[in-house]
Amino acid sequence: MKAERTKHFENHRLEEKKCPIIYHYDVYSEGVRDFPEHWHANPEFLLMTKGEMTVSSGEEVTHVVPGDLYIVNSNLSHIIKSNTPVSYHCLIVDAAFAAAAEMDISAIRFESLVRDDSINALYMRVAEAYESDSPYSGTAVRAAVLALLLALARGYSEQAEQPPHPRVPATAEEGVRLALGYIRAHVEEPITLSELAGATGFSKYHLIRIFSKRVGKTPMQYIGELRCERAKALLATGKYNCKIVAFRLGFASASYFIKYFKQHTGITPGEYLAACEAKRTIGITEEEDGKNV
C-alpha cells in the first residue's frame, strides 16, 4: 500500500498593509533542498538566479533554471526539489491588497513558467523598492507590485474557471483547496456553510472537520478573517468610508458590518480608519522632517 505524503496549508501573515508583500532572497549552498508538499492562499513568485530546481504540481513537473520566473498559483499544492545549490528571489503578494486594487489574483491562473526579460525587470523593481529606505518607499513597493501583477495578468494568465457541477474531491486536501478557492472567489458575497459544502462536494460536518484540521480554523472563522482583511485593505486606502466598504463586501447594512468587524478584530471600522489616518499623518511628518534635515 502506497504511503500518503503529508501535505499542509501554509498560512501567510501579512500584517503590514503599507508593504503588502513577503519578500526574501534565498540562498541554499549545501546539499539537497526538499520542500514538503504544501499550498497557500496567496500566489508566490520565484525568480531563479543560480542553480536548477524542479517544481511538481499535480501531474505537471517543471524544470526551472536561472532567469526563469516560476509562479505558484493560489491554493495549488506543490513540491520544490533541487539537487544543486540554488539561489532565488521569493515574492508573496497579499491577495487582499490586490483585490482592493480591483485585481483578484486568487481567481486568476498565471502561467506557471514565464521567460520574459521585461517581466523580470518589473520583478526586480519590486525587490529594489522593498530594500529602499528612500521617502515614499511604501508607495513605491505598492506601485511596483501592481505593475508586475498587471503585466502578468495581461500577458501570462487566464481567468480561473469554476466547474458548474463540482465533483466529489478525491482527497481531503483537494476538498480544502476547493473550499479556499470558492471562499476567495465569493468573499464579497454572503457565504453559507451549506453553499460551501455544495461547492466542494463534502457534507457540512465533514468539511468543517477537514478544513479545521488543515487550516487551523473553521470555514466560517476563515471567511470572517478574510472579509475583515479585505475591509482593512479598503479602509487603509483612505478612499472609502464604512458605508461604502460594507456595500462593496456585500454586508446587508453598515451597522451589521461594524458589529461584524469589531467581533473579528476587537475594534470598530471607524477606530481602524482613524488609526490608519494617524499613521499616514505621522509618515508625512517624518518625510517632511527628513527633507528639512
C-alpha positions as CSV (number, residue, x, y, z in Angstrom):
1,M,0.0,0.0,0.0
2,K,1.4,3.3,-1.0
3,A,2.0,5.8,1.8
4,E,0.3,9.1,1.6
5,R,2.5,12.2,1.6
6,T,1.9,14.7,4.3
7,K,0.6,18.0,2.9
8,H,0.0,21.2,4.7
9,F,-1.6,24.6,4.3
10,E,0.9,27.5,4.6
11,N,-0.8,30.5,6.2
12,H,0.9,33.8,5.2
13,R,0.6,36.6,7.8
14,L,0.9,39.9,6.0
15,E,0.2,42.3,8.9
16,E,1.9,45.4,7.4
17,K,-0.5,46.8,4.9
18,K,1.9,49.6,4.0
19,C,4.1,46.9,2.4
20,P,1.6,44.1,1.4
21,I,4.2,41.5,0.4
22,I,6.6,38.9,1.8
23,Y,10.0,39.2,0.0
24,H,13.3,37.5,0.6
25,Y,16.3,36.3,-1.3
26,D,17.1,32.7,-0.6
27,V,20.5,31.1,-0.9
28,Y,20.9,27.3,-0.3
29,S,24.5,26.3,-0.8
30,E,24.7,22.8,0.7
31,G,23.2,19.5,-0.3
32,V,19.7,18.8,-1.5
33,R,16.8,21.1,-0.6
34,D,13.4,19.3,-0.5
35,F,10.4,21.4,0.5
36,P,7.4,19.3,1.6
37,E,4.2,19.4,-0.4
38,H,2.1,22.4,0.6
39,W,-0.2,25.1,-0.7
40,H,-1.2,28.7,0.3
41,A,-3.9,31.2,-0.5
42,N,-1.6,33.9,-1.8
43,P,0.3,33.5,-5.1
44,E,4.1,33.0,-4.9
45,F,6.6,34.2,-7.5
46,L,10.1,32.6,-7.6
47,L,12.8,34.2,-9.8
48,M,15.8,31.9,-10.2
49,T,19.3,33.4,-10.2
50,K,21.5,30.3,-9.7
51,G,21.3,26.5,-9.9
52,E,18.4,24.4,-11.0
53,M,15.3,23.0,-9.4
54,T,12.1,21.1,-10.2
55,V,8.6,22.1,-9.1
56,S,5.9,19.4,-9.1
57,S,2.3,20.3,-9.0
58,G,-0.2,17.5,-9.7
59,E,1.0,15.8,-12.9
60,E,3.0,18.8,-14.0
61,V,6.7,18.8,-13.4
62,T,8.6,22.0,-14.4
63,H,12.4,22.4,-14.6
64,V,13.4,25.9,-13.5
65,V,16.8,27.5,-14.4
66,P,18.4,30.9,-13.8
67,G,16.3,33.7,-15.4
68,D,13.1,31.7,-15.1
69,L,10.1,33.1,-13.2
70,Y,8.1,30.3,-11.7
71,I,4.6,31.2,-10.3
72,V,2.8,29.1,-7.7
73,N,-0.9,30.0,-8.1
74,S,-3.3,30.4,-5.3
75,N,-4.3,27.2,-3.4
76,L,-2.2,25.0,-5.7
77,S,-0.4,22.1,-4.0
78,H,3.3,21.8,-5.0
79,I,6.7,20.3,-4.1
80,I,10.1,22.0,-4.7
81,K,13.2,20.0,-5.1
82,S,16.8,20.7,-6.0
83,N,20.0,18.6,-6.4
84,T,22.3,21.6,-6.7
85,P,23.0,24.8,-4.7
86,V,20.3,27.3,-5.6
87,S,19.5,31.0,-5.2
88,Y,16.3,32.7,-6.0
89,H,14.1,35.7,-5.2
90,C,10.8,34.8,-3.4
91,L,7.8,37.2,-3.6
92,I,4.4,36.5,-2.0
93,V,1.7,39.1,-2.7
94,D,-1.2,39.8,-0.4
95,A,-4.4,38.8,-2.3
96,A,-6.5,41.3,-0.2
97,F,-4.2,44.2,-1.3
98,A,-4.6,43.2,-4.9
99,A,-8.4,42.8,-4.6
100,A,-8.6,46.4,-3.2
101,A,-7.0,47.5,-6.5
102,E,-9.7,45.5,-8.4
103,M,-7.4,42.6,-9.3
104,D,-8.5,39.3,-7.8
105,I,-5.3,37.3,-8.1
106,S,-6.8,34.4,-6.3
107,A,-9.2,34.0,-9.2
108,I,-6.5,34.3,-11.9
109,R,-4.4,31.4,-13.1
110,F,-1.0,32.7,-14.1
111,E,1.2,30.7,-16.4
112,S,3.5,28.6,-14.2
113,L,6.7,29.4,-16.1
114,V,7.5,32.8,-17.5
115,R,10.6,33.6,-19.5
116,D,10.5,37.3,-20.3
117,D,13.2,39.8,-19.5
118,S,10.7,42.7,-19.3
119,I,8.7,40.8,-16.6
120,N,12.0,40.1,-14.7
121,A,12.8,43.8,-14.8
122,L,9.4,44.6,-13.2
123,Y,10.1,41.9,-10.6
124,M,13.4,43.5,-9.7
125,R,11.8,46.9,-9.3
126,V,9.7,45.3,-6.5
127,A,12.8,44.0,-4.8
128,E,14.6,47.3,-5.2
129,A,11.7,49.3,-3.8
130,Y,11.4,46.8,-0.9
131,E,15.0,47.2,0.1
132,S,15.0,51.0,-0.3
133,D,14.9,53.4,2.6
134,S,14.1,56.5,0.5
135,P,11.0,58.6,1.1
136,Y,7.7,57.1,-0.1
137,S,9.2,53.6,-0.2
138,G,5.9,52.0,0.8
139,T,4.2,53.7,-2.1
140,A,7.0,52.6,-4.4
141,V,6.5,49.0,-3.3
142,R,2.8,49.0,-3.8
143,A,3.1,50.6,-7.3
144,A,5.8,48.2,-8.3
145,V,3.8,45.2,-7.2
146,L,0.7,46.3,-9.1
147,A,2.8,47.0,-12.2
148,L,4.2,43.4,-12.1
149,L,0.8,41.9,-11.4
150,L,-0.8,43.9,-14.2
151,A,1.8,42.8,-16.8
152,L,1.5,39.1,-15.8
153,A,-2.3,39.3,-15.8
154,R,-2.4,40.8,-19.2
155,G,0.3,38.7,-20.8
156,Y,0.6,35.4,-18.9
157,S,-2.7,34.4,-17.3
158,E,-6.2,33.2,-17.7
159,Q,-9.3,33.6,-15.5
160,A,-9.8,30.6,-13.3
161,E,-13.0,28.8,-14.2
162,Q,-15.4,27.3,-11.6
163,P,-16.9,23.9,-12.6
164,P,-20.7,24.2,-13.0
165,H,-21.2,20.9,-11.1
166,P,-18.5,20.2,-8.6
167,R,-17.4,16.6,-8.4
168,V,-16.6,14.9,-5.1
169,P,-12.9,15.6,-4.3
170,A,-10.6,12.7,-4.4
171,T,-8.8,13.7,-1.2
172,A,-9.4,15.9,1.8
173,E,-6.6,18.2,0.6
174,E,-8.3,18.8,-2.7
175,G,-11.6,19.5,-0.9
176,V,-9.9,22.1,1.3
177,R,-8.3,23.7,-1.8
178,L,-11.7,23.9,-3.5
179,A,-13.2,25.5,-0.3
180,L,-10.4,28.1,-0.2
181,G,-10.8,28.9,-3.8
182,Y,-14.6,29.2,-3.5
183,I,-14.3,31.5,-0.5
184,R,-11.8,33.8,-2.2
185,A,-13.9,34.0,-5.3
186,H,-17.1,34.8,-3.4
187,V,-15.8,36.6,-0.3
188,E,-17.6,39.8,-1.2
189,E,-20.9,37.9,-1.2
190,P,-22.8,36.2,1.7
191,I,-21.4,32.6,2.0
192,T,-23.2,29.9,4.0
193,L,-21.8,26.7,5.2
194,S,-24.3,24.8,3.0
195,E,-23.2,26.7,-0.1
196,L,-19.5,26.0,0.7
197,A,-20.3,22.3,1.3
198,G,-22.1,22.1,-2.0
199,A,-19.2,23.7,-3.9
200,T,-16.8,21.1,-2.5
201,G,-18.9,18.0,-2.7
202,F,-18.5,17.2,1.0
203,S,-21.1,17.3,3.8
204,K,-21.1,20.3,6.1
205,Y,-19.8,18.4,9.1
206,H,-17.0,16.6,7.1
207,L,-16.0,19.9,5.6
208,I,-15.7,21.6,9.0
209,R,-13.6,18.7,10.3
210,I,-11.1,18.5,7.4
211,F,-10.9,22.3,6.9
212,S,-10.2,22.9,10.7
213,K,-7.6,20.2,10.7
214,R,-5.6,21.6,7.8
215,V,-6.2,25.4,8.0
216,G,-6.4,25.7,11.8
217,K,-9.8,27.3,12.0
218,T,-13.4,26.6,10.8
219,P,-14.6,27.7,7.4
220,M,-16.7,30.5,8.9
221,Q,-13.9,31.7,11.0
222,Y,-11.6,31.8,7.9
223,I,-14.3,33.7,6.0
224,G,-14.7,36.2,8.8
225,E,-10.9,36.9,8.9
226,L,-10.6,37.2,5.1
227,R,-13.6,39.6,4.9
228,C,-12.1,41.7,7.6
229,E,-8.7,41.7,5.8
230,R,-10.4,42.9,2.7
231,A,-12.2,45.6,4.7
232,K,-8.9,46.7,6.3
233,A,-7.3,46.9,2.9
234,L,-10.1,49.1,1.6
235,L,-10.2,51.3,4.7
236,A,-6.4,51.8,4.7
237,T,-6.5,53.4,1.3
238,G,-8.4,56.4,2.8
239,K,-10.8,56.4,-0.2
240,Y,-13.7,54.6,1.4
241,N,-15.9,55.2,4.4
242,C,-17.6,52.4,6.4
243,K,-20.8,52.5,4.4
244,I,-19.0,52.1,1.1
245,V,-16.8,49.2,2.4
246,A,-19.9,47.5,3.8
247,F,-21.6,47.8,0.4
248,R,-18.6,46.5,-1.5
249,L,-18.2,43.5,0.7
250,G,-21.8,42.5,0.5
251,F,-23.0,43.3,4.0
252,A,-26.7,43.9,4.5
253,S,-26.1,47.2,6.3
254,A,-23.3,49.4,7.7
255,S,-24.4,48.7,11.2
256,Y,-24.1,44.9,10.7
257,F,-20.6,45.5,9.1
258,I,-19.5,47.5,12.1
259,K,-20.6,44.8,14.5
260,Y,-19.1,42.0,12.4
261,F,-15.7,43.9,12.1
262,K,-15.5,44.5,15.8
263,Q,-16.4,40.9,16.6
264,H,-13.4,39.7,14.5
265,T,-10.8,42.4,15.1
266,G,-11.7,43.9,18.5
267,I,-12.1,47.4,17.2
268,T,-14.7,49.2,15.1
269,P,-14.0,50.2,11.4
270,G,-14.0,53.8,12.5
271,E,-11.3,53.2,15.0
272,Y,-9.2,51.3,12.4
273,L,-9.8,54.1,9.9
274,A,-8.6,56.7,12.5
275,A,-5.5,54.6,13.2
276,C,-4.7,54.4,9.5
277,E,-5.1,58.2,9.2
278,A,-2.8,58.7,12.2
279,K,-0.1,56.5,10.6
280,R,-0.4,58.4,7.3
281,T,-0.1,61.8,9.1
282,I,3.0,60.5,11.1
283,G,4.5,59.2,7.9
284,I,4.0,62.5,6.1
285,T,5.5,64.4,9.0
286,E,8.6,62.1,9.1
287,E,9.2,62.5,5.4
288,E,8.9,66.3,5.6
289,D,11.3,66.3,8.6
290,G,13.8,64.3,6.5
291,K,13.6,66.7,3.7
292,N,14.3,69.6,6.1
293,V,17.4,68.0,7.7
